[in-house]
Amino acid sequence: MVKMQRLRERGIYELPNGKRYIAVAALRSGYCLYTPLAWEQYGLPDYETDDAGQLFNNDQPTHWHIADLIDTGRVVDDVMACE
């Protein structure tokens, strides 16, 4: 089993498709990834990860892995709009 890399709490990450997400540790394990709009409106995450770092959308596996996320070096506390 591959150990999942660790994401920063409320860190802003970008997928190669240019979309940005806010990472939050999930209660069970892994992470939830929220769009800036979902974060600001207390919405649901677009993605969740499993223990291996695979990204899931609506409980369906995607071709994304957390290794695909690009760290912007920013956190929500720095820039709420995440633009």
Secondary structure, DSSP 8 states (H G I E B T S, - for coil): --------TTEEEE-TTS-EEEEEE-SSSSEEEE-HHHHHTT---SEEE-TT-EEEETTEEEEEEGGG-EEEEEETTT-TT--
